[in-house]
Amino acid sequence: MTSVPEPSAELLQRAGAARLAAVSLGQTSDEQRAQALQAMADALAEHAAGIVDANREDLERSAEQGLAPALMARLKLDAKKLEGAIEGVHKVAALPDPLGRRQLHRELDQGLVLERITVPLGVVGVIFEARPDALMQIASLAIRSGNGAILKGGSEASCTNEAVMKALQQGLSQSDVSSDALALLTTRQESLALLRLDGLVDLIIPRGSNELVRFIQDNTRIPVLGHADGICHLYVDSAADVQQAVRVAIDSKTQYPAACNAIETLLLHESVAAAFLTAAIPRFQESGVVLRGDDASQGLGVAEAATEEDWRTEYLDLILSVRVVSNLDAALDHIRRFGSRHTDAIVTTDAAAADRFLAAVDSAGVYLNCSTRFADGFRYGFGAEVGISTQTLPPRGPVGLEGLVTYRYRLRGDGHIAADYAAGTRRFSHRDQPL
């Protein structure tokens, strides 16, 4: 079993510097933080060629080491993908300020006024695998929400991450935000020791494999936000438009199969299964998707047999398990047993079936007649996301700025003391005021 080492003096110094920078960052204006993001985006654009070259080096090394295709897809950061990531930074800069929002304004008594105001979390620690674009997303969301960030990417993306972080810190150095607010860890020892930085780090966000997330959850006292699995389902109901269902299924699986919001299991109502598979199997074959099915779906053309383990497997690849179910209740039961509470969808023209599915499936995202690939912070209009949370408590689903703020109660009085209210000489009015 891997042990979690004590943090080194250097790591403690860097984490302490990030903490101090975060305190100052939390007191900056909306304009200052937005300008810092614009400077970060400009620096990324200025260093774009070097970042792409660094990524090419990572790709070549990882290919030689036999990195899995799904991780290779996540690792790739070409000029087009980098351009999109930079645009994401600009979009985060343009989002409304999440800080200083008054959520509660209540007069407890004359001259005694309570407010609840949004404030930053402090410092977030983010550990992610093979996703250099995640570094840009997380850094931009952290700075925009007034938080420091300590980031550790996978070793397979080491060259890219260092090139990206160099650009981001250069951008911050040209703004009113200290470059100490962002720190990049480069070794496994540092990433493990990060888990012991309670008191300096306020939240850990893991983005990676089930094993990574489980290990972090089991080895830190710092709160953890994230998801271990992305086992997403698409249920094709008896009242589905078959052509629409095929289109949604193909996109949900093949648009980016390495993503956690790609479907891994297709559930087909028995009355529509034959028509669906007749239309869908050639499309899946054209896209290189391997179908693994139960006995009923194999009888309708699915070539390979599925095992019990397939229903609980996140492939992150062009593999899709298929099951024929007798009714909506059977589909709901399958999702309850094998789902990961990430994103699940139904295709149907039956409003009652749609409403029941949307109400009964306890996932972070529950969709009707659309691809599960929409489970994404950028597509939700968040600008970017720090990750996707499948926990029941908020934040849930794609986590943007609102997931990186908490709140503080502020009470203003004029010599008020609790003893007066205990004695009955004063009484609470509890009158809500305009926000």
KAWO-V686893 format. One record per residue. N is the residue number from 1. SS is DSSP state (~ for helix, > for strand, _ for the rest). PHI is phi as a letter, one per 40 degrees, with the letter a starting at -180 (none if undefined). BURIAL is # if it has 16 or more other C-alpha atoms within 10 Angstrom, else .. Layout:
n = {N N}
ss = {SS SS}
phi = {PHI PHI}
burial = {BURIAL BURIAL}
This chain:
n = {1 2 3 4 5 6 7 8 9 10 11 12 13 14 15 16 17 18 19 20 21 22 23 24 25 26 27 28 29 30 31 32 33 34 35 36 37 38 39 40 41 42 43 44 45 46 47 48 49 50 51 52 53 54 55 56 57 58 59 60 61 62 63 64 65 66 67 68 69 70 71 72 73 74 75 76 77 78 79 80 81 82 83 84 85 86 87 88 89 90 91 92 93 94 95 96 97 98 99 100 101 102 103 104 105 106 107 108 109 110 111 112 113 114 115 116 117 118 119 120 121 122 123 124 125 126 127 128 129 130 131 132 133 134 135 136 137 138 139 140 141 142 143 144 145 146 147 148 149 150 151 152 153 154 155 156 157 158 159 160 161 162 163 164 165 166 167 168 169 170 171 172 173 174 175 176 177 178 179 180 181 182 183 184 185 186 187 188 189 190 191 192 193 194 195 196 197 198 199 200 201 202 203 204 205 206 207 208 209 210 211 212 213 214 215 216 217 218 219 220 221 222 223 224 225 226 227 228 229 230 231 232 233 234 235 236 237 238 239 240 241 242 243 244 245 246 247 248 249 250 251 252 253 254 255 256 257 258 259 260 261 262 263 264 265 266 267 268 269 270 271 272 273 274 275 276 277 278 279 280 281 282 283 284 285 286 287 288 289 290 291 292 293 294 295 296 297 298 299 300 301 302 303 304 305 306 307 308 309 310 311 312 313 314 315 316 317 318 319 320 321 322 323 324 325 326 327 328 329 330 331 332 333 334 335 336 337 338 339 340 341 342 343 344 345 346 347 348 349 350 351 352 353 354 355 356 357 358 359 360 361 362 363 364 365 366 367 368 369 370 371 372 373 374 375 376 377 378 379 380 381 382 383 384 385 386 387 388 389 390 391 392 393 394 395 396 397 398 399 400 401 402 403 404 405 406 407 408 409 410 411 412 413 414 415 416 417 418 419 420 421 422 423 424 425 426 427 428 429 430 431 432 433 434 435}
ss = {_ _ _ _ _ _ _ _ ~ ~ ~ ~ ~ ~ ~ ~ ~ ~ ~ ~ ~ ~ ~ ~ ~ _ _ _ _ ~ ~ ~ ~ ~ ~ ~ ~ ~ ~ ~ ~ ~ ~ ~ ~ ~ _ ~ ~ ~ ~ ~ ~ ~ ~ ~ ~ ~ ~ ~ ~ ~ ~ ~ _ _ _ _ ~ ~ ~ ~ ~ ~ ~ _ _ _ ~ ~ ~ ~ ~ ~ ~ ~ ~ ~ ~ ~ ~ ~ ~ ~ _ _ _ _ _ _ _ > > > > > > > > _ _ > > > > > > > > > _ _ > > > > > > _ _ _ ~ ~ ~ ~ ~ ~ ~ ~ ~ ~ ~ ~ ~ _ _ _ > > > > > _ _ ~ ~ ~ ~ ~ ~ ~ ~ ~ ~ ~ ~ ~ ~ ~ ~ ~ ~ ~ _ _ _ _ _ ~ ~ ~ > > > > _ _ ~ ~ ~ ~ ~ ~ ~ _ _ _ > _ _ > _ > > > > > _ _ ~ ~ ~ ~ ~ ~ ~ ~ ~ _ _ _ _ _ > > _ _ _ _ _ _ > > > > > _ _ _ _ _ ~ ~ ~ ~ ~ ~ ~ ~ ~ ~ ~ ~ ~ _ _ _ _ _ _ _ _ > > > > > > > _ _ _ ~ ~ ~ ~ ~ ~ ~ ~ ~ ~ ~ ~ ~ ~ _ _ _ > > > > _ ~ ~ ~ ~ _ _ _ _ _ > > _ _ ~ ~ ~ ~ ~ _ _ _ _ _ _ > > > > > > > _ _ ~ ~ ~ ~ ~ ~ ~ ~ ~ ~ ~ _ _ _ _ > > > > > _ _ _ ~ ~ ~ ~ ~ ~ ~ ~ ~ ~ _ _ _ _ > > > > _ _ _ ~ ~ ~ _ _ _ _ _ _ _ _ _ _ _ _ > > > _ _ _ _ _ _ _ > > > _ ~ ~ ~ ~ > > > > > > > > _ _ _ _ _ ~ ~ ~ ~ ~ ~ _ _ _ _ _ _ _ > > _ _ _}
phi = {none c c c c c c c c c c c c c c c c c c c c c c c c c b c c d c c c c c c c c c c c c c c c c b d c c c c c c c c c c c c c c c c c g c d d c c c c c c c b c c c c c d c c c c c c c c c c c c c c c c g c c c a a b c c a d g b b b b b b c b c c h b b b b b b b f b c c c d c c c c c c c c c c g b c a b b b c c c c b c c c c c c c c d c c c c c c c b b c b c c c c b b b c b b c c c c c c d c c c c h b b c a b b c b i c d c c c c c c d c b a c c d b b i a c b b c c b b b c c c c c c d c c c c c c c c c c c b c a c c c c b c c b b b b b c d c b d c c c c d c c d c c c c d c g c c c b b c d c c c c b h c c b c c b d c c c b b c c f a c b a c b b c b c a c d c c c c c c c c b c b g c a b b b b a b c c c c c c c c c c c c c b c b b b b f a c c c c c a c c c c g c g a a c i b b b c c c c c b g d b b d c c b b b a b c b b b b a g c b c d c c c c g c b b c c f b c b d c}
burial = {. . . # . # # . . . # # . # # # # # # # # # # # # # . . . # . # # # # # # # # # # # # # # . # # . # # # # # # # # # # . . # . . . . # . . # # # # # # # # . . . . # . . # # # # # # # # # . . . # # # # . . . . # # # # # . . # # # # # # # # # # # # # # # # # # # # # # # # # # # # # # # # # # # # # # # # # # # # # # # # # # # # # # # # # # # # # # . # . # # # # # # # # # # . . . # # # # # # # # . . # # # # # # # # # # . . . # . . # # . . # # # . # # # # # # # # # # # # # # # # # # # . . # # . # # # # # # # . # # # # # # # # # # # # # # # . # # # . # # . . # # . # # . . . . # # # # # # . # # # . # . # . # . # . . . # # # # # # # # # # # # # # # # . . # . . # # . # # . . # # # # # # # # # # # . . . . # # . . # # . . # # # # # # # # # # # # # # # # # # . . . # # # # # # # # # # . . . # # # # # # # # # # # . # . . . . . . . . . . . . . . . . . . . . . . . . . . . .}
